[in-house]
Amino acid sequence: MYRSTWMMEALKLDEQDELSAFRSRFHIPPSSQGGSSIYFCGNSLGLMPRSVRENVEEVLQDWQNLGVEGHVHARHPWMPYHEFLTDQMASVVGALPEEVVVMNSLTVNIHLMMVSFYRPTKHRYKILMEYSPFPSDRYALESQVKFHGYDPMQAIIELFPDPETKTITNDQIDDILSREGENIALIMIGGVNYYTGQAYDIAHITKIGHRYGCLVGFDLAHGAGNLQLKLHEDGPDFAAWCGYKYLNSGPGALSGCFVHQRHAQNFELPRFAGWWGHDKKTRFLMGNTFLPIPGAEGWQLSNPPILPMASMRASLQIFHEAGMSALRLKSESMTHFALQLLEDAGLTGIRCITPSDPSARGCQLSLQMIKPDKRVFEMLTARGVIADWREPDVIRIAPVPLYNSYSEIATFVTMLKDILDQN
């Protein structure tokens, strides 16, 4: 009975979905069972927009036909190509255009930001980070601490979650800052925890951090294109994010970087410099003195790779058409529907550790197995579900509003119930 009820409700929601047409603008991987797979892995790698091929081929043709002249005479000239991405990327993350630039890869940008915004002193040298961040963040933070001559065991403070809920509350953050705030040089937290799917309160963390004199940054790898961010309004000092997850810009895609407007004209901030961050009007005079561009562009190092930017331009156009407000509303609705069905299914041996509060989660739901058994995940995969497994015990699913449907959610929960009932 539950199967038909769930599917009827899902189909009704799909009919009412004003964003459903965007699904046809993506390539959905086929299933070995026939038809399309249920792709719930946008939190790891977003699907390919159909318009990517046209954009990339345009660059290839212009390179073929124009050679070096493509820098100024290509249909989308290569010299300012990153500027074609700026306005739409700024809209995705709730920033001013001058606060955003697309460059490098995520961990490179985190290091570049920390050169400027992690400036430890004898008494204020600690970094506050979340427990269980994506390992690359931990490696970056520890290496920066060591670079400045400190011991990570003493300089890094970790936020540990409640053992039952697996989440970190604002009260916990406030408590740590009341005790350690004057010793903390930098707060560096992921916008959404990759393991639990918890979305952190960026505005609160920034406000409390600044109250204690800390600089504040965020790794938004799982936030950009997922949450409705308001970076300019919320006011962190910096943020960085990758382009290959929810932003659907391809494997190894470029990263976005945010530097708040209040730092735009602060040319005394230490930074690693490169010629693409130099004043555009005098860049090709090849002078010896570095004159940084105001705003986030001033942190650029090298001229950008155009082919990856062509992929990102295709995706950002789709975000521009759909709008983050509408995408966020559908995301909240989809995860609510999924949680409702998971509860109705009465599943034993599995629980969702992602917060039930919509404001504290994005697309991702982390389903934790009480008695870890990866065979459950493998059986889902065999039935055409593309999700991912995070050791030691979590199946992550991410219904993405641009290309997933409510009926896919109903099908997934039905499959999961069948598998668990059989084992």
N, C-alpha and C positions, 0 to 999 in steps of 0.2 A: 504493500500500500504506500509506504513512504517513498518508494522510487517514483511512482507516477505523480504523487503530490509535489515532490521536490521539482520534478522536471516541468510540470505544468506551471508552477510558480516561476521557475527560471525562464521559461519561454515567454511568459508574460512580461517579465522584466526586460528581456532582450528586445521585445517589440517596442517597449517604451524608451529604450536606450537611444538618446539623441546622438551618441558618439559611435554607434555600431558600425557606421559606414567606414570608419577609419581602419577597421580590421582588414578590409580589402586592399589597403595600401601597403601591406606588409607581406613578406614571404613567410608562410607558416610551414615549418618542417613537416614532411609526411610521416605517417605512422606505419610501422611494419604490419599493423593490423588492417591497413587500408585507410584511406581518408587522411585527415590532418591529425597531427599529434595534439595533445593538450599541453601547450607550452607554458609552464608556470615557472620559468627560469629567467625572467627579465631582470631579476635582482642580481644575476650573475653575468648574463650577456643578453642584451636586447636584440630583438629580431631586426632583420634587414628591411628597411623601407624600399619599396620597388623603385623609387625615384633615385636611389643611390647610383644605380648603374648609369643612368643618363648623365648625372653630374660628373661622375668619374670619367666617363668616355668623353665628355666635353673637354676636360683638362687634357686627356691623352691626345685628342685631336688637335687641340691648340698647341700642345708641345710639339707634335709631329709637324704641324704646318707653320709654326711661328718660331720655334726654337727659343732663344733668349728673349725675343721680342714679346713673348707671352707675358712677361712681367708687366708690361704696360698695355699691350694690345689684345690680350686674350679676352674672350667674351666676359669673363669675370677676371680682371687682371690679377696676377699673382702677387704683385707688390703689396696691395692693400687687402689681400684676400681675407685675412683674419677679421678685418673690419666688417665683412659681410655677415659675420656671425654674432657680432657684439650686441646689437639691440635685442635680438631674439633670445640670446643666452641671458642677457640681463633680465628680461621679462620672466624667464623660467625660474630664476633664483631671487626675484624681487629686489633687484639692484638698479642703480643708475648705470647707464652705459659706460661712463668713465671709471666705474668701479670694477669692471669685468674685462678679462682678456682670456682668450683660448691659446694655450701654449703648452708644450712639453707633455709629460705624463704626470700622474697624480703624485707619486712619492717624490719625484724631482721638484714639483711645485711646493710640496710640504717642506722640503729642505730649504728651498729658496725663501719661503715665508719665514721660516725659523731663523735664518740668517738675520732677517730684519727685526723679528718680533720676539725672539728668545734672546734676551740680553741679560744674562745672570750677573748678579753682584754677590759680594761676600755674604750678605744677609738675605738676599732675595734671589734664590737660584733654583727653586723647586718647580716641577711641572706636575699639574694635576691632570690625570688621564682616567678614562674609564677602564674598568676591569674587563678583560677579554676583548681588547680591540682587535681589529684585523691585524695579523702579525706584522705586516709591513709598517704599520704605524708604530708599533712597539719598537721595531728595529730602528726606525728613523729617530724616534725620541731618545732612545738609549744612546745612539751614536752621536746625536747632538750634545747630549749631556757629557759624554766622554770627551768629545772634542773641546768642550770648555773646561775640562779638567776635573769634573765631578764624578762621583760614584753613583750610578743609577739606583743602587739599593737605598741610597740616602736622598737622592734628588727627585725621584719619581714617586708620587703619591697616587695610589690606585683607588678608584671608587668601587667598592665591592657591593654587589647587589644583595637584596634580601634573599636568603637561601630558599624560601618557599616561593615567592613570586618571581624571582629571577630579575627583578627590575630595580632601578636606582631612582629614588625619589628626590624631589627638590629639597626636602628637609635634610636628607643626607648630605647633599651638596652644601647647603647652608651651614650645616654643623661642621663640616671639614674646613670650610673657609673661615668660620668663626675662630677655629683653633690654629689654622695654618696660613690664613690669608696673607699675612705680612711677610711670609717666607716664600710665597708662590710667585714666580715671575710670569708663568704662562699657564693658562688653562687650555688644553688641547683635547677635544672630545669628538668622537664620531657623531654625526647628526642622527644616524640610525645605527644601532648596534647590529652588526652583521649576523650575529648568532641568534639573539632573541627577537630581533625586529623592533625593539623599543626605540621610539623616536624621542629625543631629548628636547627639553624646553629651551630653545636657543635664546629667546628673549630673557628668560629668567637667569640663565647661567651667565649671560653677558652682563646683565645689570648687576648681579651680586659680585661677579668677578671684578668689574670696574670699580665697584664700591670699595673693594679691598686693594685697589691699585694694581691688579693683575691685567695683563694683556690676554685676549681671548681669541682662539681660533677653532675652526671646525673642519673635520674631514667629512665632506658631504657626498662621499662615493655612493652611499645608499639613500641620499636625500634629494639630490638634484634630479628633477624630472619625476619625482615621487611625491614629496611633500610640497605644499604651497609655501615656499620659503619667502621671507621678508627680510633679506639680509641688510638692506640699507636701513630700514626702520628698526630692526632688532639691534643693530649696531656692533656686531663682532668686529674685531680689528682685521681679521682675514679669514678666508675659507678657501678650500680647494676641493675639486671633485673630478671624477673620471667621466669619460664620455661613452663608455661601452656598456654600461648597465641600462638604467632606465632611459638614458638619452639615445640609445639605439644607433650609435655612430660607428660600430664595427669593432672587431677584436683589436685590442691594444690602442683604442681610439685616444685622441688627444684629451687633455685635461682642461677644465676651466679653473680660473683663479679670481678671487674677489679680494680687493683691498679697499677698506672703507674710505669714503670721501674725505674724512678728516685727516687722512695721511697723504692725500693726493699731492700736496705741495711740499711735503716734508722731505726735502732732498738730502737732509742730514742723516736720515735713517740709513744704517749700513745695509748694503745689498751687494750681491754678486752681479756684475754688470756685463752686458754684451751689446753689440752694435744695434740690435733690433729694438733695444730699449732707449736708444739715443734719439734726441729731438729729430723728428722727421724732416724738418726744413733744412737741417744741416748734416744729416746722416752721411750723405755721399760726398761731403767735402773732406771726409776722412781725417778730421781733426784728432788731436791727441787727448783732448779733454772730454770726458763723458758728461753729456748734458741730458739727464733723464727726462723722458716724456712724463708730464703730470699724470697721475692716476695709475691704474693697474698696468697699463701698457709699458710703463717705465721699468717693470720687472722682467720684460722679455730679454732673452739672450740672443737667439739666432733667428734667421729668417725661417718662416714656418713651412712644414711639409704640406703641400697643396692637396695632394690626393686624399689624405685623411680629413682635411678640412672640407673637401667636396662632399664626402660622406656625411659629415656632421651638418653641413648646410641643408642637405635633404631632410634630415630628421628634424632640425629646428624649424623648418617651414611647416611641418606637420604639427608641432607643438604650438606654433603661432596660430594656426588655423583652429586647433581644438581649444586652446586656452587652458592655463593651469587651474583656474577656478573650477571649470567643468570637469576636468580630469580628476581633480581632488574629490569632488562630490561623488563621482562614479566610483573612485577607489574606495572611499569610505562605505559606500553602499555595497560594493562587491565583498569586501572583507566582512562586513556585518552579515551578509547573506551566508557566506562560508561558515562563519562562527555559529550562526543559527542552525545550519544543517549539521555541523559537527556535534552540536549539543543534542539536536533531535535524534541523531544516530545512536546516541548512548554508547559511544565507543569505549571499550575497556582497554587499558594498557597504553593509552595515548592521551596527552593533554596539550593544549595550546599555551605556550609560555609568552606569547606576544600579548601586550596589554590589551584589555577589552575596551579601554577608553579610546575612541577614534583619534583624539588629538595626540595620543601617545604611540601611534603606529602609522605605518605607511601601507604599501601594497603587501608587504611580506607578512606571512604567518608562519611561525616556527612551531612545528608539531613534535613534541618531545615524547619519546617512547619510554614508558616506565621501566620496562625490561628491554633494553636495546636489542633490536633484531633487524639487521640491515636487509634481510631477505624480504621484508615488507616493502622497502623502497625498491628493491630489485624486481619484485612482482608488479609494482606500479609501472616501472619502466617498461617491462615486457608487455604491458597493456596499452602502451602508447602515451604515458605521462612523462613529460620531461620536467623534472624538478631537480633538487639536489639534496645530497646527504651531507650533514656536517657532523663530524665526529664529536662526541661519541654516540649521540643518541637523537639527533634532530633531523627531521625531514622539513626542508624549507620549500614553501610554495609562494608564488607571487602573482596573483591575478592582476595583470596590468591593464588599465582602462583603455589604452589605445587599441589593443588587439585581442584581449580575452573577453569571453562572454559568460553570462550567468549560467547558461546550460552546461558549459565546461565545468563550472564549479559543482553543479549537481551531479554530473557524471563522475567527477573525481571522488566526491564523498561517497557515492554509491560503490565505486570500486574499492575504496579504502575500507568501507564497512564489510564488504564481501570478503576481502583478504583477511581482515582481522577475525572475522567470524569463523573462517576456515582454519585458523591457526590457534 
